[in-house]
Amino acid sequence: MTELQISLNSIDKVKSFVNDITKFDHDFDLVSGRYLIDAKSIMGIFSLDLSKPIDLKIHADNLPPEVLDALKPYVI
């Protein structure tokens, strides 16, 4: 599993983030406080406090470089 801290502080960023990660078959979860949601769920993301950084958990043993490249605009 890979963990990253990301920022999704605007509606446009949330939309582009979901579009970027839905291209991959891996499981992505977002953790904010005690809440854990599927990162591919745009409605779930909007239920989180987006003013703070969010932990992204990627459930994969060997991540292809394309995944990390797609996530670069969001990583803090």
LOVOMAR-569317 format. One line per field, with one value per residue: residue number from 0; x, y, z of N, C-alpha, C in turn; residue in one letter. Coordinates in nm, 3 decimals. Atoms other than C-alpha are relative to their C-alpha. Layout:
# LOVOMAR-569317
resi NUM, ...;
n_px X, ...;
n_py Y, ...;
n_pz Z, ...;
ca_px X, ...;
ca_py Y, ...;
ca_pz Z, ...;
c_px X, ...;
c_py Y, ...;
c_pz Z, ...;
resn A, ...;
This chain:
# LOVOMAR-569317
resi 0, 1, 2, 3, 4, 5, 6, 7, 8, 9, 10, 11, 12, 13, 14, 15, 16, 17, 18, 19, 20, 21, 22, 23, 24, 25, 26, 27, 28, 29, 30, 31, 32, 33, 34, 35, 36, 37, 38, 39, 40, 41, 42, 43, 44, 45, 46, 47, 48, 49, 50, 51, 52, 53, 54, 55, 56, 57, 58, 59, 60, 61, 62, 63, 64, 65, 66, 67, 68, 69, 70, 71, 72, 73, 74, 75;
n_px 0.084, -0.070, 0.075, -0.043, 0.087, 0.042, 0.086, 0.108, 0.061, 0.094, 0.091, -0.068, -0.104, 0.068, 0.046, -0.113, -0.058, 0.082, -0.021, -0.134, -0.020, 0.091, -0.067, -0.080, 0.078, -0.034, 0.093, -0.046, 0.082, -0.036, 0.021, 0.001, 0.047, 0.050, 0.076, -0.070, 0.092, -0.056, -0.049, 0.062, 0.136, -0.001, 0.091, -0.070, -0.105, 0.063, 0.046, -0.117, -0.049, -0.101, -0.090, -0.120, -0.056, 0.068, -0.088, 0.039, -0.058, 0.010, -0.016, -0.072, -0.135, -0.095, 0.071, -0.064, -0.036, 0.109, 0.089, -0.064, -0.002, 0.136, 0.030, -0.093, 0.061, 0.079, -0.085, -0.055;
n_py -0.118, -0.127, -0.110, -0.134, -0.108, -0.079, -0.115, -0.015, -0.118, -0.067, 0.091, 0.044, 0.096, 0.125, 0.061, 0.051, 0.110, 0.120, 0.041, 0.056, 0.130, 0.104, 0.067, 0.110, 0.107, 0.014, -0.056, -0.124, -0.045, -0.127, 0.002, -0.133, 0.022, 0.136, 0.038, 0.066, 0.011, 0.040, -0.122, -0.012, -0.048, -0.146, -0.039, 0.029, -0.101, -0.125, 0.011, -0.021, -0.136, -0.017, -0.111, 0.060, 0.111, 0.129, 0.115, 0.089, 0.134, 0.075, 0.142, 0.069, 0.035, -0.070, -0.103, -0.045, -0.143, -0.084, -0.038, -0.109, -0.118, -0.056, -0.058, -0.110, -0.133, -0.001, 0.037, -0.115;
n_pz 0.000, 0.007, -0.059, 0.039, -0.045, 0.116, -0.023, 0.097, -0.058, 0.089, 0.071, 0.123, -0.038, -0.034, 0.126, 0.077, -0.077, 0.023, 0.139, 0.015, -0.066, 0.052, 0.111, -0.055, -0.062, -0.142, -0.097, -0.060, -0.112, -0.062, -0.144, -0.060, -0.137, -0.019, 0.118, 0.109, 0.114, 0.129, 0.066, 0.132, -0.023, -0.007, -0.108, -0.125, -0.021, -0.042, -0.138, -0.086, -0.020, 0.105, -0.032, -0.058, 0.079, -0.013, 0.023, 0.108, -0.012, 0.125, -0.032, 0.107, -0.042, 0.088, 0.076, 0.123, -0.005, 0.054, -0.110, -0.073, 0.088, 0.002, -0.131, -0.033, -0.024, -0.124, -0.114, -0.075;
ca_px 0.000, 0.116, 0.010, 0.028, -0.104, -0.306, -0.494, -0.831, -0.919, -1.142, -1.431, -1.225, -0.943, -1.188, -1.336, -0.998, -0.869, -1.162, -1.122, -0.750, -0.776, -1.074, -0.839, -0.661, -0.784, -0.628, -0.834, -0.796, -0.924, -0.930, -0.894, -0.988, -1.008, -1.224, -1.382, -1.267, -1.427, -1.369, -1.156, -1.339, -1.665, -1.709, -2.004, -1.798, -1.514, -1.752, -1.861, -1.506, -1.348, -1.155, -0.989, -0.732, -0.490, -0.634, -0.453, -0.473, -0.422, -0.352, -0.399, -0.136, 0.195, 0.382, 0.248, 0.315, 0.485, 0.179, -0.025, 0.224, 0.256, -0.124, -0.125, 0.156, -0.076, -0.253, 0.034, 0.146;
ca_py 0.000, 0.351, 0.657, 1.017, 1.347, 1.539, 1.866, 1.894, 2.252, 2.341, 2.189, 2.177, 1.995, 1.734, 1.674, 1.638, 1.414, 1.172, 1.172, 1.100, 0.809, 0.635, 0.545, 0.299, -0.035, 0.006, 0.077, 0.433, 0.545, 0.891, 0.928, 1.248, 1.223, 0.921, 0.909, 0.670, 0.695, 0.556, 0.815, 0.742, 0.868, 1.237, 1.260, 1.096, 1.344, 1.638, 1.500, 1.554, 1.871, 1.982, 2.279, 2.041, 1.793, 1.444, 1.110, 0.903, 0.527, 0.328, -0.046, -0.188, -0.365, -0.223, 0.106, 0.185, 0.524, 0.647, 0.648, 0.866, 1.097, 1.141, 1.228, 1.488, 1.794, 1.694, 1.576, 1.818;
ca_pz 0.000, -0.082, 0.119, 0.001, 0.133, -0.123, -0.145, -0.320, -0.230, -0.528, -0.720, -1.041, -0.861, -0.726, -1.072, -1.241, -0.957, -0.996, -1.375, -1.342, -1.096, -1.259, -1.545, -1.313, -1.179, -0.833, -0.522, -0.392, -0.051, 0.105, 0.481, 0.659, 1.037, 1.114, 0.768, 0.495, 0.150, -0.198, -0.379, -0.706, -0.554, -0.630, -0.390, -0.116, -0.165, -0.128, 0.210, 0.345, 0.483, 0.174, 0.346, 0.502, 0.344, 0.292, 0.313, -0.006, 0.032, -0.283, -0.244, -0.476, -0.426, -0.725, -0.852, -1.215, -1.267, -1.460, -1.138, -0.952, -1.254, -1.262, -0.892, -0.901, -0.930, -0.606, -0.384, -0.114;
c_px 0.089, -0.090, 0.061, -0.094, -0.031, -0.086, -0.101, -0.085, -0.090, -0.084, 0.068, 0.107, -0.062, -0.043, 0.116, 0.067, -0.079, 0.016, 0.135, 0.011, -0.096, 0.060, 0.076, -0.087, 0.026, -0.112, 0.065, -0.097, 0.052, -0.035, 0.013, -0.060, -0.043, -0.078, 0.091, -0.101, 0.076, 0.038, -0.060, -0.143, 0.002, -0.091, 0.065, 0.105, -0.061, -0.056, 0.115, 0.029, 0.116, 0.095, 0.132, 0.057, -0.070, 0.102, -0.060, 0.071, -0.026, 0.032, 0.059, 0.142, 0.105, -0.077, 0.073, 0.030, -0.111, -0.094, 0.059, 0.008, -0.137, -0.034, 0.085, -0.069, -0.071, 0.084, 0.057, 0.148;
c_py 0.124, 0.107, 0.133, 0.101, 0.087, 0.118, 0.008, 0.120, 0.080, -0.104, -0.054, -0.104, -0.136, -0.072, -0.060, -0.117, -0.129, -0.049, -0.067, -0.140, -0.108, -0.073, -0.125, -0.101, -0.016, 0.057, 0.121, 0.038, 0.134, -0.008, 0.142, -0.015, -0.145, -0.052, -0.062, -0.017, -0.045, 0.127, 0.018, 0.051, 0.152, 0.050, -0.025, 0.104, 0.131, -0.007, 0.023, 0.149, 0.022, 0.117, -0.050, -0.105, -0.132, -0.109, -0.088, -0.133, -0.074, -0.145, -0.074, -0.028, 0.076, 0.100, 0.032, 0.150, 0.091, 0.047, 0.118, 0.128, 0.068, 0.072, 0.121, 0.135, 0.011, -0.025, 0.126, -0.021;
c_pz 0.000, 0.061, -0.040, 0.065, -0.120, 0.045, -0.114, 0.044, -0.095, -0.073, -0.126, 0.030, 0.033, -0.128, -0.079, 0.072, -0.025, -0.143, -0.020, 0.061, -0.050, -0.119, 0.046, 0.074, 0.150, 0.087, 0.066, 0.111, 0.049, 0.147, 0.052, 0.140, 0.017, -0.121, -0.106, -0.113, -0.124, -0.076, -0.140, 0.008, 0.017, 0.111, 0.136, 0.031, 0.050, 0.141, 0.099, 0.017, -0.095, 0.027, 0.059, -0.094, 0.033, -0.029, -0.109, 0.019, -0.130, 0.031, -0.120, 0.048, -0.081, -0.086, -0.128, 0.007, -0.052, 0.110, 0.077, -0.084, -0.003, 0.130, 0.036, 0.024, 0.135, 0.125, 0.063, 0.020;
resn M, T, E, L, Q, I, S, L, N, S, I, D, K, V, K, S, F, V, N, D, I, T, K, F, D, H, D, F, D, L, V, S, G, R, Y, L, I, D, A, K, S, I, M, G, I, F, S, L, D, L, S, K, P, I, D, L, K, I, H, A, D, N, L, P, P, E, V, L, D, A, L, K, P, Y, V, I;
